[in-house]
Amino acid sequence: MSKPIPPISKYMTTTPHTIGADQTIAQAAKMLSELDIRHLPVLVGGRLAGIISDRDIALIETLREVDAEKVTVEEAMTQQVYAIPPETPLDVVVSEMAERKYGSAVIIQNAKVVGIFTTIDVCRAFAEMLHTRLAK
């Protein structure tokens, strides 16, 4: 008998770190490094406005005329965020991430960021399913 597919809320990282759009990319890079994470949802007035990743920052920092202490997160962030509610089924999220090559999904509830689901979380979910659902 097959088990129901769990919601993304079961596997998301709760209370993710975020950054304000007005912060500098130097501040974002420092946060990512210190926290050992790769994605930061970007907020404006407490609402999701974008996402910035370590790859975004690395690309910006390679530009010759860019001063990481002056360029804001808003200037470097990706505005198109894969944002979903916590009850979205895991298979829907993983399929969309694979299809669109997204590195993360931001989980939104009542217009607030309540979680993040990254490719690392995908690996953890898969490992758990291999051990619990598929083990004989």
Secondary structure, 3 states (H helix, E strand, C coil): CCCCCCEHHHCCEECCCCEECCCEHHHHHHHHHHHCCCEEEEEECCEEEEEEEHHHHHHHHCCCCCCCCCCEHHHHCECCCCEECCCCEHHHHHHHHHHHCCCEEEEEECCEEEEEEEHHHHHHHHHHHHHHCCCC
